[in-house]
Each structure stands twice: as C-alpha cells, then as structure tokens.
Amino acid sequence: MFHPALDAALAGDRATIFAALHVDFDGDPAALLDGSGMVTFAVDGVSVTFAGEHPVWGTWDGIDDYSDGAGDEAPSFGFSLLPPVDADPETIATDDMQGVRVRFWIGAIDPDSGVVIGEPLLLFDGEIDVPTLVIAQGSLRVDHDCVGGMERFFENEEGVRLAPAFHKRVWPGELGLDFITGVPDPVYWGQSTPSGVRI
C-alpha cells in the first residue's frame, strides 16, 4: 500500500519516480538506482544511499517480468547487472549467491530538493535463485532469477533446484553439479513434468 505522501505525488500532474534495488551481497551490498543520480531512504532503520553505479557490481541493466505468485507458486522477479569491464567473471556470478536477499522499491522524489517523498513502496522482497553469467562481445552481464521468501515453504525433496549450492545443501560434499554449465532447460526432480510443459 502506498504511503499517503507518495500516493499524492503519483496522483499529481507530474511525478519524478525512481526504482531502487538492494542486493545483500556478502560484505559489499549493492544499492542501485535504475538510472544516474542518488537517492537516500531508510532500509531496515538505516539510511542507505542508492546510486546509479556500484564499483564492484556495476550498473543495473533492467528487470524481467515480475510475478506476484498464485496458488503453489511463490512471487518471482528477475534483474540484470552490467559489471565493470575489468570485473572477474569468477566472482560476479557464483553458486554462493543463491539465497542472497533482494529487495525492489519504487518511489518518488521532490524534483527541487531531491528528497524522497514519503516512503518508497516495497514491491519485492525475496532471494536470488540462479545467477547466470552472460558473455557477449567485449561485455559481461549477470542475469539474476529471484524467488520470493515464501519459496522456502515449498522446499522439500520434490523441489530440489538444479543448482550446485542447493545440491550441496541436500547432499553435503557431493560435487557433481560443480562441473555442469549452461543448463538451458528446466529439469524436474522427484515430480512429473507440469502439464503443458515440453522438454
């Protein structure tokens, strides 16, 4: 639900809106805006400044479809980061990122003062499921598929993800998935393929 001041700003003739992304990467969280500039607002009671670029994680390239979830599906969200040109591919997309908290807000600022109006609306609060490194001509991009926090309620032996970090959590010391890359098709473990899905 919109904060009253934010609701009033968005209902006006013109609103200067922003989207903000916070990813709790270990030791160096990314607080990114969808463009240049900076905005500051409270996250977990602490004032956080969101900027258009982070020295390690780069810039926020965009988001994929946002799904609110229905039935036995948790909310999902996807976003992409463009790391700096000198980034080490082995550190910007690892299986250790699975489970890292991700939050996504929209808000508005006062164009004269640059101050955030009211409180931004939190649209997504979940975790990274799968980070995927995409290497193109002279550039890197990391796509992050995320799931909502409710996803943990669906974790059981039928819902094991085809990812090394989750695999090791279920079977400690088993390294089989460490040597598999680029799995393009979903593999359903311990359950039948959902109706209407072709593999």
Phi, psi and omega in degrees: 000137182292141168297140184307319180293321178292318179301316179295320180295318181289335179278350181287179181295322180222140177223135176265098186261161177215160171240138182232142182232130177235120180241122186277055177302141182304123174077342184208073182300150176258121176242098191241148172258163179278007178199195180280172180099187180215145170224153181232131172206168186280133174234119183055037178080003180244136179290122182238134177261122178262135182230168182284345182213145177241139185297333181261313188268349175084221184244159179274116184278323181164180179237156174263192180301139175256129180240130181281348179084147178204150178062237181261024178249134176277157176303148179225160187200147177223142177215160180235144175241144175252100182293163175301156184298335181263014182293146177275114182304333182284349181248346185263354176210094182233160180292343177292344180285345180297127181096355178292134183291139179228133175229147185223126181236158163237149181201187180221152177238156172284118185296338181278318184259340184078008181276140178293134180272122180062225178235133177300153180270121178282114181266331183215135175221103184208214184213156177291133175260306182222119170267136182234122178276126179245119181252119177245187182297107176067018181213159178236147173216141177242117177266133180242117172269129184237155176232157180289162179299335179292347180303329181298335178290341182265359183286120173201184184293343178275345185248026180297129180279149178274072181214142184304317183297316180291321180302316181289332178293323180280318181235083183304136178087351181276122188251011187305321183279352178293341185250017178246130178232154172058053176280106187278335184250143177293142177243119183267115183262134172070015178206164177285154175297131180305147181299142180086357180258129177249139179241000000 
